[in-house]
Amino acid sequence: MMGCMKDIQNIVILTGAGISAESGVATFRGPDGLWEGHRVEDVATPEAFARDPALVQNFYDERRAKLQTVQPNAAHQALAKLDAKWPGDLLLVTQNVDDLHDRAGSKRLLHMHGELNSVWCRFCDGRSAFEGQLASTPACPRCSQAGYLRPDIVWFGEMPYQMERIEAALVQCDLFVSIGTSGAVYPAAGFVQSARYHGAQTLEMNLDPSEGSFHFHESRMGRAGDLVPGWVEGLLREVGDERV
Ligand code: OAD
């Protein structure tokens, strides 16, 4: 079991596709190894985009449109409550490209794999908020050039965003919590080892043991919507935050 919560000031939370599963967003690694019928190398690499841009744009256009039909669940809401009430440092690092943490109200939030609702213009190198369809080759909202926008998503072979900020938070954290991720994709899969090396308590909440499950001090198995709200309430109670 975890050590004394009173010693915890700084928290880093890593989330993956599992936290959005109960909202109806598909996870990446289904039992068939496919991502909604596609091999990841056919839709989530720069090479795939160069080979067949229409296929890749359509794939992400569909995922972006789907966001309009889903809502944050109890796990997203609980993490937003923790963010609002936690007096120490807190950083929520999500691998998810959906906007459910944002819509639940999390503020100290970082999308390390990019966002469906953002586009990146390869002409002006600018990033813009975007909710439409890229398959129709719209003009860049910044520079007005058409045909240069791509999803602002970190593909395999590309560098995740804000790694320096994440590493600094991992060094400082007293508690590292991983929720709904299979632990199959680095560098995120290695965060538990970094945090633990620097002395953090480590907790995993997932439907089934992740690939790096044995690295955690404690693993709780179940659905995020069932586990996360209770964990947040317990944490806020233990630190005796009278604003809870
Ligand atoms: P995965 O699909 O690999 O793993 C999702 C994890 O969530 C699995 O371990 C499931 O058991 C678990 N899970 C499913 N339903 C759950 C629930 N209701 N509650 C809790 N856990 C549940 O997704 P990620 O680990 O997020 O990268 O994948 C990591 C990265 O691989 C993604 O960010 C994406 C992908 O390629 C990019 O797109 C760059």
Residues whose N, C-alpha, C, O or C-beta is under 5 A from the ligand:
A	BS01	OAD	G16 A17 G18 I19 A21 E22 T27 F28 R29 Q95 N96 H113 V154 W155 G180 T181 S182 G183 V185 M205 N206 L207 D208 G222 R223 A224
